[in-house]
Structure formats: C-alpha cells, structure tokens
C-alpha cells in the first residue's frame, strides 16, 4: 500500500480485502463485530478514524490479527 495514503484509508482497504475474501457485506461485518453499521460506515469512508477497540473487534470478526489490518 502507498505510504502517502492516510492510515485510516489503508486500514479501510485492508478490511475491504478481508470482507471480499470472506464474501461478507459491511452490514454483516458490523453485526459480527458488535458495531452499529453506521459507525462502521463512517470509519470505512474515512469520516471517523478507527480506534484500537474497533480494530480489535474487526480483526476478531474477520479472523485475522490486527497487524493484518494495519500493515503499512
């Protein structure tokens, strides 16, 4: 991924890749992670930054380590 790209955009891209691999929708991921879909949507669009708790819940829901989502 490009180092000039904001980290929140890189994280959102990594999440989208994992969602595509598992063929799950954003609303399904939000449900699996115990998040409201609107909250996840704001994070995925870059309106709001992901926090560490978000990353922990999302990585658990996707079955990947947090480091997969924040790889630079």
N, C-alpha and C positions, 0 to 999 in steps of 0.2 A: 504494500500500500504506500501511497505517497506520504513522505514525511511532512510536506507542507499542508496537508489536509488536517483540519482540526480533529483532535482525538475523538470527539463525540460523533463525528461523521464516520470515522474509521470503525468505531465500535458498532454503530448502526449498520454499516456494511457487513461486518463480521456476523452480526445477528441475522441479517437478511440471508447471508450464505447458509448459515446453520438452519434457518427456517426452511429454505429451499431444499436442502438435503433431506430434511425430515418431512417435507411436504405439509407443513402446518402454516396456518394463517396467523396474522398478527393477533387477532382476537383470541385464537386458541392458545397462542403463547402467553398472552396476558393472563388467561384463565389458569394455565398450568403454573405460572409464576406467582399467582395470587395477587395480581395487579389489576387495576382498572384499565380497560382498553384505551381510554382517553389519555391516561397517564403514559402508557407505553407509546402511544402515537406521538405525543409531544416530545418524548425522548428520541424516537426514531426520526422525526423530522428536524431535530436539532434545536427546536424551540426551547427545550429544557435539557440541561446536561444530565447524564446518567450519574447516579451516586453509587457508592460501593455496595450498599444493600441491594440496589437494583441489579447490579452486575452479579452479585451472589445468587439472587433468586433466578435471574435469567439463565445463568450458566448451569444451575441445578436443573432447571426445567428442560434445557437443551441437552443435558448430559455431557457437557464439556467443561474443562477447567476455565476459570476466569481468565487465565492467561491467553486462552484462545480468542477471547473477545477483545482483548486489549493489545494483541500483538501489533507491533509497530513496524 
